[in-house]
Amino acid sequence: MIKIFHKGLVMCSSNTYKVVNAVVDALMSNNPQTRYQVGLDSKLLTLLALFPSSGLDMFFQRFLMKNLK
């Protein structure tokens, strides 16, 4: 479990300013959005949410779990 967590930290972006900019935009906006997508990974997850759960399970088993080993 620790190895998986460590690999996740290594894969994280160092561009934290994007998140900070999104938070500042949400706080300063007169009409804030319900959700703010920051980074390519969040946009990919939004796209994956359109697929049925069985397709997502297959995707995670074949591609993501193979990369974590």
FENTA-V41818 format. One record per residue. N is the residue number from 1. NEAR is the number of other ideal C-beta (glycine too) atoms within 12 Angstrom. Layout:
n: (N,N)
near: (NEAR,NEAR)
This chain:
n: (1,2,3,4,5,6,7,8,9,10,11,12,13,14,15,16,17,18,19,20,21,22,23,24,25,26,27,28,29,30,31,32,33,34,35,36,37,38,39,40,41,42,43,44,45,46,47,48,49,50,51,52,53,54,55,56,57,58,59,60,61,62,63,64,65,66,67,68,69)
near: (8,8,11,15,12,12,15,16,12,12,15,14,16,11,14,13,13,19,20,14,17,22,17,15,18,18,13,11,14,8,8,14,14,8,13,21,19,24,21,13,19,18,15,17,19,16,14,20,15,12,16,11,12,10,14,19,15,15,19,18,15,12,15,21,13,10,13,17,10)
